[in-house]
Amino acid sequence: MNTAWFKYLPYEEHKHRKSFVSGNTEAWEVLTEVLLQRIESMKQHPEYSNPAWAFEQAHINGRKEMLQEVINMLNLEKE
């Protein structure tokens, strides 16, 4: 389980949090599917005729990276 689930949480509460999060695996699987679909449907490349295409590409990349970070957190089997 990703350590982000426990960040800023007293050690004594880790067991409860792990149990709570692990008890919602079906919801996390659905959310993961939704997020993966969002990444897939996201515009892949900016419009290069736009003079600010590099900023648009950076924005696309940042959104994808953030969604992937959340997806990684939802994979409870990964350490």
Helices and strands as residue ranges (DSSP letters): G 3-6, G 11-13, H 14-22, H 25-41, H 53-74
